[in-house]
Amino acid sequence: MLDFVQLEGDLDQEERLIRDTAREFVEEHVKPDIGEHFQEGTFPTELIPKMGELGFYAPNLEGYGSPNVSETAYGLLMQELEAGDSGLRSMASVQGALVMYPIHAYGSEAQKEEWLPKLGQGEAVGCFGLTEPEHGSNPSAMETHAEADGDGYVLNGAKTWITNSPISDVAVVWARDRSADDTPVRGFLVETDRDGVTTNKITDKLSLRASITGEIGLNDVYVPEENVLPGVSGMKGPLSCLTQARYGIAWGAVGAARDAFEEARQYATDRDQFGGPIGRFQLQQDKLAEMATQITLAQLLAYRLAELKERGDMRPQHVSMSKRNNVRMARNQARIAREMLGGNGITTDYSPMRHMANLETVYTYEGTHDIHTLILGEDLTGLQAYQ
Ligand SMILES: Cc1cc2nc3c(=O)[nH]c(=O)nc-3n(C[C@H](O)[C@H](O)[C@H](O)COP(=O)(O)OP(=O)(O)OC[C@H]3O[C@@H](n4cnc5c(N)ncnc54)[C@H](O)[C@@H]3O)c2cc1C
């Protein structure tokens, strides 16, 4: 497995154990069927509780059943899951960073006790509803709103492109509270079996096919006051969750690229043309050398990000640079790996084209590549270029 600058040597025992557990899980339970799931457009839902048992959902949180592992261990976990498939890592990212994290950071004691243990175990599934049909890159323009009503709120609006919504028990829905003066964005825990909630599946995706994506329709949905996340108000709520999830993506993308690289490296020694393995041609060696270099640079950025996060010095802009760079790297390298596999490379028998297609989504969600460019541009110049 590519580890060109021997990063493994710096891992502690727990980090190795978590990485190896995830790697074995992917080898045994994911790789054999993932091509078929990708073709069928299905997610291996039977793995959801198994991933919970193995501690794959937000193990970097503390308490309520979460072991508070290091940020490097969490990153390695995301890397191994995405080496299996970006859809698998998306499942763990959404459940952990976008649902458990806001409940852990901003929830009431009762909300934490109710949801964190069962989400952590994979006994319940959650989703994160921020994007709307008319508001993707600019979620602060959201139209979904809540109005105070007796002891609770009535929600109306529509969310789209929501990972896992059709199989979720609970949705973290971000909506503007129209009953308050400055209509702040608030987080609401919406059980999906409430009257007025619909979660239609989005079909016909050509990317992230082994992941369930849907909408959330909210038509006069009543939620009691105790379903509001009390600890946060404003866009800081959803944006802080995205920082957590993007951290996992910066690591995960490296896993997808590494898996594509390993397939190409293997193929280069197995496949004979003109009387010998294609790996003896300088053209193919150039591709492998460049791939290995780009993956190694992205690994280094991810490891550094983990150090910054661990000591509390990670800024959202650090995450933007890492997500932006590492996903672009993975998207480019998966394409080159695909190319090295010739005709076989366009089938689901090999991973590179599946990774390549998945990475189109990863490049787009959690802030598009362009939006992270603007975040970095603003950080570097002090000037905003969004509008
Ligand atoms: C498979 C999948 C799963 C997803 N899961 C979730 C989820 O679980 N929860 C959730 O809330 N959302 C989810 N999303 C939504 C995702 O976050 C959005 O698609 C993303 O934020 C982009 O929004 P948009 O698609 O509306 O594109 P738009 O915002 O309409 O952007 C279109 C294009 O315009 C560019 N653009 C936009 N604004 C600017 C600007 N100011 N300057 C320059 N260029 C600009 C963009 O970079 C992009 O190229 C998911 C998306 C996909 C595809």
The ligand as a MOL file (V3000), in Angstrom:
LIG
                    3D

  0  0  0     0  0            999 V3000
M  V30 BEGIN CTAB
M  V30 COUNTS 53 58 0 0 0
M  V30 BEGIN ATOM
M  V30 1 C -24.6150 13.0880 -4.3870 0
M  V30 2 C -24.7440 14.3420 -3.5980 0
M  V30 3 C -24.9470 14.2820 -2.2230 0
M  V30 4 C -25.1480 15.4480 -1.4770 0
M  V30 5 N -25.4090 15.3570 -0.1250 0
M  V30 6 C -25.8270 16.4750 0.5460 0
M  V30 7 C -26.3030 16.3830 1.9020 0
M  V30 8 O -26.2720 15.3070 2.5230 0
M  V30 9 N -26.7890 17.5020 2.5010 0
M  V30 10 C -26.8370 18.7150 1.8630 0
M  V30 11 O -27.3070 19.6810 2.4590 0
M  V30 12 N -26.3760 18.8360 0.5810 0
M  V30 13 C -25.8850 17.7550 -0.0850 0
M  V30 14 N -25.4390 17.8590 -1.3930 0
M  V30 15 C -25.5650 19.1540 -2.0760 0
M  V30 16 C -24.2420 19.8300 -2.3890 0
M  V30 17 O -23.6490 20.3080 -1.2240 0
M  V30 18 C -24.5180 20.9080 -3.4410 0
M  V30 19 O -24.7650 20.2550 -4.6640 0
M  V30 20 C -23.3670 21.8960 -3.5700 0
M  V30 21 O -23.2810 22.7230 -2.4420 0
M  V30 22 C -23.4920 22.7750 -4.8130 0
M  V30 23 O -24.7480 23.3560 -4.8920 0
M  V30 24 P -25.5760 23.2720 -6.2600 0
M  V30 25 O -25.5810 21.8700 -6.7050 0
M  V30 26 O -26.8820 23.9490 -6.0340 0
M  V30 27 O -24.7040 24.0860 -7.2960 0
M  V30 28 P -24.7270 25.6810 -7.5200 0
M  V30 29 O -24.5070 26.3830 -6.2280 0
M  V30 30 O -25.9050 26.0610 -8.3230 0
M  V30 31 O -23.4080 25.8610 -8.3870 0
M  V30 32 C -23.3700 25.6210 -9.8020 0
M  V30 33 C -21.9760 26.0060 -10.3000 0
M  V30 34 O -21.7590 27.4120 -10.0710 0
M  V30 35 C -20.5610 27.6100 -9.3320 0
M  V30 36 N -20.7350 28.7650 -8.4550 0
M  V30 37 C -21.7160 28.9670 -7.5140 0
M  V30 38 N -21.5230 30.1410 -6.9050 0
M  V30 39 C -20.3920 30.6870 -7.4270 0
M  V30 40 C -19.6630 31.8860 -7.1820 0
M  V30 41 N -20.0330 32.7660 -6.2400 0
M  V30 42 N -18.5550 32.1070 -7.9040 0
M  V30 43 C -18.1410 31.2230 -8.8480 0
M  V30 44 N -18.7940 30.0810 -9.1230 0
M  V30 45 C -19.8870 29.8170 -8.4210 0
M  V30 46 C -20.3680 26.3180 -8.5620 0
M  V30 47 O -18.9940 26.1340 -8.2000 0
M  V30 48 C -20.8550 25.2730 -9.5620 0
M  V30 49 O -19.8260 24.9540 -10.4450 0
M  V30 50 C -25.1360 16.7090 -2.1360 0
M  V30 51 C -24.8650 16.7670 -3.5030 0
M  V30 52 C -24.6760 15.6150 -4.2310 0
M  V30 53 C -24.4320 15.7170 -5.7060 0
M  V30 END ATOM
M  V30 BEGIN BOND
M  V30 1 1 1 2
M  V30 2 1 2 3
M  V30 3 2 2 52
M  V30 4 2 3 4
M  V30 5 1 4 5
M  V30 6 1 4 50
M  V30 7 2 5 6
M  V30 8 1 6 7
M  V30 9 1 6 13
M  V30 10 2 7 8
M  V30 11 1 7 9
M  V30 12 1 9 10
M  V30 13 2 10 11
M  V30 14 1 10 12
M  V30 15 2 12 13
M  V30 16 1 13 14
M  V30 17 1 14 15
M  V30 18 1 14 50
M  V30 19 1 15 16
M  V30 20 1 16 17
M  V30 21 1 16 18
M  V30 22 1 18 19
M  V30 23 1 18 20
M  V30 24 1 20 21
M  V30 25 1 20 22
M  V30 26 1 22 23
M  V30 27 1 23 24
M  V30 28 2 24 25
M  V30 29 1 24 26
M  V30 30 1 24 27
M  V30 31 1 27 28
M  V30 32 2 28 29
M  V30 33 1 28 30
M  V30 34 1 28 31
M  V30 35 1 31 32
M  V30 36 1 32 33
M  V30 37 1 33 34
M  V30 38 1 33 48
M  V30 39 1 34 35
M  V30 40 1 35 36
M  V30 41 1 35 46
M  V30 42 1 36 37
M  V30 43 1 36 45
M  V30 44 2 37 38
M  V30 45 1 38 39
M  V30 46 1 39 40
M  V30 47 2 39 45
M  V30 48 1 40 41
M  V30 49 2 40 42
M  V30 50 1 42 43
M  V30 51 2 43 44
M  V30 52 1 44 45
M  V30 53 1 46 47
M  V30 54 1 46 48
M  V30 55 1 48 49
M  V30 56 2 50 51
M  V30 57 1 51 52
M  V30 58 1 52 53
M  V30 END BOND
M  V30 END CTAB
M  END
